[in-house]
Amino acid sequence: MMAEPVVALREMPAHTPDSGAWSGVRWALARDLKLALRSRAELGVQVLFYVIVVSLFPLASTPEKNQLALMGPGVLWVAALLASLLSLPRLFASDYADGTLEQMALSPYPLSALVSGKMIAHWLTTGLPVVVLAPLLGLQYGIDGEALAALTVALLVGTPILSLLGAIGAALTLGLRGGGSLLALLVLPLCVPVLIFGAGTVDAVHAGLGVAANLSLLGAGLLVAIVGAPLAASAAVRIALD
Amino acid sequence: MLEAIELAARRGSSRLFSSLSFSVEPGCALFVTGANGTGKTTLLRILAGLGAPSGGKVRWRGVDVAPFAQSLRDDVAYGGHLPALKDELTAEENLVLLVALTGETVDSARLRDALASVSLERQARLPARALSQGQRRRLGLARLALSRRPLWLLDEPATALDTAGIALLKRLITGHLEHGGSALVATHQALELPAAHSRALSLS
């Protein structure tokens, strides 16, 4: 049995901290970008990985120009997916290991807002370089101008989906042994529709169908992922912490 | 006031504690002692809202709270085993980020004072990876000093601290209690605070 306190003090007044969703997004985005800039070597490795994977295909298959132009868009998409996957295991794992994720879950900001900020940072550091390099690498495959433009726009709309879906997988595999390979197994099948419609954009150009249908489908997928993925990933983070 | 009502927790199939009831009034500190593996950390995590108890409930300011409740996230400062420091960032950057994560803003004068109060002003611009274990802990204390949270939940805060650091920790907790805050501290070593403010709870 515990003694009653001798001095009863008045409770500290309720002090309402900032708990706005946008502030949470900004906090996580700014911090992750700062961390990425501090470890630029890691960023470089991801971009280099993408460039090397894309450049390996012509060496391993055929230098024949028409065939390269045919398989180019598919190769760029698969390489984009692999490059995004490369950095995903660390997306939450390092914050989980050093306790930052605990503090994030206990922050007044909505966890889904903080997670969104991390997702945006992931796309800016892995997706955006892929989009920017795509026209250059596409030239290497002899893809013609119109198709190349369509491919780049499709990558611009599609790669954020890869980051968003990937983050769900990264959160679900938090704290698991061999989480990295499990993450790939979880995320790769989910990305199949993005690949199909993304690479299909170029076929549509070649067939003279116009890119609107494919891009609309990708855009719709992006909207669904923007709404759903932060909620799913933050729920998974809470489960991992419990 | 923080109240625990008939709390129970288990790890796997073994029971850690059950029917644990206590309350922590404003201005009071509760020291939770107990051998290794008796559930001190689990208790703190439940109170912080990081996990659900297997039985019983937690009440904060007279309202039952579920894990991750907004009222807990607005009011609790949780100092766990893990320092939540990023090795790549400097001590100062880490501190600013941790304070910003609690929804507070801090001006540079208060920041300098807080770093000076834990004798880290000269390490402010060092990357966190260059800090010693004790200095990392001190950075955690600076975070507490800057926090306006009424409820502190501290898990073994004295670990790796030297005598000056422990004295600092005591001063911080005492000051916090005098301002009407409350604290729950899981600890091996008893921190001697003025008796009126501190009580002990033994998990065994």
Interface residues (C-beta under 8 A of the other chain):
Chain A: M2 A3 P5 V6 V7 A8 L9 R10 E11 M12 A14 H15 T16 P17 D18 S19 S23 W27 R31 K34 L35 R38 S39 A97 D98 G99 T100 E102 Q103 M104 A105 L106 S107 P108 Y109 L111 R238 L241 D242
Chain B: M1 F22 E25 P26 G27 C28 A48 G49 L50 G51 A52 R61 P67 F68 Q70 L72 R73 D74 D75 V76 Y78 G80 H81 L82 P83 A84 L85 K86 E88 L89 E93 L97 L98 A100 L101 T102 G103 E104 T105 R148 P150 L177 E178 H179 G180 G181 A196 H197 R199 A200 L201
